[in-house]
Amino acid sequence: MNVSMNLSLNNTENAFAYKSNTDLNKAKWLFTVIQNPWIVALGTRLTPMLMKSGLPVNGLIRSTIFNQFVGGETLAESARVTKMLGSYGVQVILDYGVEAKEGDASFDAVTEQFIEAIEFAATQDNVPFVSVKLTGLSSMHLLERLNEAPRLRSGIHDSESDDAAWSKLKERMYAICDVAATHGIGILIDAEETWIQDPIDRLAIELMGVYNKEKVIVYNTYQLYRSDRLRFLELSHKIAAEGHFILGAKLVRGAYMEKERARAEAMGYPSPIQTDKLATDADFDAAVIFCLAHLDNIAIIVASHNEASNLKCAQMMQDKGLPNNHARIHFSQLYGMSDHISFNMASEGYQVSKYLPFGPLQDVIPYLMRRAQENSSVNGQTNRELLLIRQEIARRKAK
Ligand SMILES: Cc1cc2nc3c(=O)[nH]c(=O)nc-3n(C[C@H](O)[C@H](O)[C@H](O)COP(=O)(O)OP(=O)(O)OC[C@H]3O[C@@H](n4cnc5c(N)ncnc54)[C@H](O)[C@@H]3O)c2cc1C
């Protein structure tokens, strides 16, 4: 057994070993640019227009922000990045990064893409998971209606077309999970906004009851910035224990805080978000503690760029005498961010994955804009990314 806590996240040589000097300088330039909120605001507005206008911006986007955050336009292209990550002991969560488009034809095409991604994952030795967004497989309006109408939760629908559309969504998810179960690939169901989350949770639990009897195939996502989610995690565990299946729990803080608060205020209901960051952090820690205490029937993915969260989980594993590569404990960060966490943890034998989006350039633009927005603050994550990149550039120069 390999039980050690030699973990330090400060080793930039490990973190950026996969980046050439040119790559490192490009990353430094990119993070410096997107640190500026007004450039990001302008870029977010102009990029889709420039792409439609036929101006030659695609090459620039591809060689900068796309290369930093995306695996490739196709699965075949992503294979190169997947292999590179594997050579450092880093695993991959494939993420078909295309944003939701309405219509059955689109939902069926996205279902096929997920199935192709699972089949591709099965051919690689470092791709244990594929992430799935239910908003790519069904109408937002349907999810919203199902979320809003409590009577629908009993399974009795008030409209035949909703009933049929809900059945279609289920069929798509069962088709995806059947292929995943055949190949032993995990399906991570992303968490969305509160106003569409309830049907996603219900379907996730139903699927776990079917597919997680012996192995963990299906994972739901728990957003600990919601004040009700720790309780919901405990409840999910209770349902799993009673239903004799293993709970797959991906823990995140949550991505839609501003949107959630603004909607709650505009519509006059209490915000579902914790009152402050400390409360979110406390529930995130409590969720990790809860999962580690129930590893007999929970598999956990700590999906966070927060150094303290990753270190605390690693420390708890050591305190409990658990091996770094415990089969039911996984860590994950987005491709292009927090390499110091992913690569340093992987080099100490923890199971770490990068969320690796792939998809046509045009289609992944909204994903790229979100990454730029999330990094556009001098106080936040970018500062840390830039500091580490600068440190590594200086270390290489001093050699
Ligand atoms: C692999 C991976 C998968 C992900 N999947 C999903 C997903 O399915 N659904 C989803 O919603 N998000 C997802 N995310 C995004 C995630 O929810 C966070 O937005 C992001 O990771 C930042 O949180 P952190 O723990 O990394 O870092 P931190 O910097 O420690 O936390 C920032 C987060 O804290 C919370 N926060 C900040 N300020 C406050 C405040 N004043 N009050 C209350 N809370 C506050 C917010 O959630 C904010 O995003 C994923 C992230 C990763 C790395």
PDBQT file of the ligand as one rigid body, heavy atoms in Angstrom, charges set to zero:
ROOT
HETATM    1  C1  LIG A 401     -13.666  18.927 -12.899  1.00  0.00    +0.000 C 
HETATM    2  C2  LIG A 401     -14.704  19.956 -12.644  1.00  0.00    +0.000 A 
HETATM    3  C3  LIG A 401     -16.047  19.696 -12.942  1.00  0.00    +0.000 A 
HETATM    4  C4  LIG A 401     -17.029  20.655 -12.686  1.00  0.00    +0.000 A 
HETATM    5  N1  LIG A 401     -18.358  20.374 -12.931  1.00  0.00    +0.000 NA
HETATM    6  C5  LIG A 401     -19.319  21.271 -12.580  1.00  0.00    +0.000 A 
HETATM    7  C6  LIG A 401     -20.709  20.980 -12.701  1.00  0.00    +0.000 A 
HETATM    8  O1  LIG A 401     -21.103  19.892 -13.141  1.00  0.00    +0.000 OA
HETATM    9  N2  LIG A 401     -21.616  21.934 -12.319  1.00  0.00    +0.000 N 
HETATM   10  C7  LIG A 401     -21.222  23.135 -11.793  1.00  0.00    +0.000 A 
HETATM   11  O2  LIG A 401     -22.082  23.944 -11.431  1.00  0.00    +0.000 OA
HETATM   12  N3  LIG A 401     -19.911  23.443 -11.696  1.00  0.00    +0.000 NA
HETATM   13  C8  LIG A 401     -18.963  22.550 -12.072  1.00  0.00    +0.000 A 
HETATM   14  N4  LIG A 401     -17.634  22.882 -11.922  1.00  0.00    +0.000 N 
HETATM   15  C9  LIG A 401     -17.253  24.265 -11.548  1.00  0.00    +0.000 C 
HETATM   16  C10 LIG A 401     -17.218  24.432 -10.047  1.00  0.00    +0.000 C 
HETATM   17  O3  LIG A 401     -18.536  24.330  -9.562  1.00  0.00    +0.000 OA
HETATM   18  C11 LIG A 401     -16.630  25.764  -9.585  1.00  0.00    +0.000 C 
HETATM   19  O4  LIG A 401     -17.332  26.825 -10.199  1.00  0.00    +0.000 OA
HETATM   20  C12 LIG A 401     -15.175  25.975  -9.877  1.00  0.00    +0.000 C 
HETATM   21  O5  LIG A 401     -14.457  24.768  -9.823  1.00  0.00    +0.000 OA
HETATM   22  C13 LIG A 401     -14.598  26.949  -8.826  1.00  0.00    +0.000 C 
HETATM   23  O6  LIG A 401     -14.636  26.360  -7.536  1.00  0.00    +0.000 OA
HETATM   24  P1  LIG A 401     -13.325  25.768  -6.846  1.00  0.00    +0.000 P 
HETATM   25  O7  LIG A 401     -13.699  24.792  -5.802  1.00  0.00    +0.000 OA
HETATM   26  O8  LIG A 401     -12.493  25.210  -7.933  1.00  0.00    +0.000 OA
HETATM   27  O9  LIG A 401     -12.529  27.018  -6.320  1.00  0.00    +0.000 OA
HETATM   28  P2  LIG A 401     -12.781  28.256  -5.237  1.00  0.00    +0.000 P 
HETATM   29  O10 LIG A 401     -12.017  29.332  -5.868  1.00  0.00    +0.000 OA
HETATM   30  O11 LIG A 401     -12.382  27.764  -3.884  1.00  0.00    +0.000 OA
HETATM   31  O12 LIG A 401     -14.284  28.501  -5.220  1.00  0.00    +0.000 OA
HETATM   32  C14 LIG A 401     -14.950  29.405  -6.049  1.00  0.00    +0.000 C 
HETATM   33  C15 LIG A 401     -16.397  29.002  -5.916  1.00  0.00    +0.000 C 
HETATM   34  O13 LIG A 401     -16.844  29.238  -4.567  1.00  0.00    +0.000 OA
HETATM   35  C16 LIG A 401     -18.201  29.644  -4.558  1.00  0.00    +0.000 C 
HETATM   36  N5  LIG A 401     -18.284  31.003  -4.017  1.00  0.00    +0.000 N 
HETATM   37  C17 LIG A 401     -17.473  32.054  -4.338  1.00  0.00    +0.000 A 
HETATM   38  N6  LIG A 401     -17.855  33.185  -3.676  1.00  0.00    +0.000 NA
HETATM   39  C18 LIG A 401     -18.933  32.826  -2.933  1.00  0.00    +0.000 A 
HETATM   40  C19 LIG A 401     -19.802  33.550  -2.065  1.00  0.00    +0.000 A 
HETATM   41  N7  LIG A 401     -19.625  34.873  -1.845  1.00  0.00    +0.000 N 
HETATM   42  N8  LIG A 401     -20.820  32.894  -1.471  1.00  0.00    +0.000 NA
HETATM   43  C20 LIG A 401     -21.018  31.568  -1.677  1.00  0.00    +0.000 A 
HETATM   44  N9  LIG A 401     -20.233  30.826  -2.494  1.00  0.00    +0.000 NA
HETATM   45  C21 LIG A 401     -19.202  31.445  -3.128  1.00  0.00    +0.000 A 
HETATM   46  C22 LIG A 401     -18.658  29.587  -6.033  1.00  0.00    +0.000 C 
HETATM   47  O14 LIG A 401     -19.190  28.311  -6.267  1.00  0.00    +0.000 OA
HETATM   48  C23 LIG A 401     -17.356  29.782  -6.805  1.00  0.00    +0.000 C 
HETATM   49  O15 LIG A 401     -17.421  29.226  -8.101  1.00  0.00    +0.000 OA
HETATM   50  C24 LIG A 401     -16.644  21.921 -12.149  1.00  0.00    +0.000 A 
HETATM   51  C25 LIG A 401     -15.311  22.171 -11.845  1.00  0.00    +0.000 A 
HETATM   52  C26 LIG A 401     -14.343  21.218 -12.067  1.00  0.00    +0.000 A 
HETATM   53  C27 LIG A 401     -12.927  21.509 -11.723  1.00  0.00    +0.000 C 
ENDROOT
TORSDOF 0
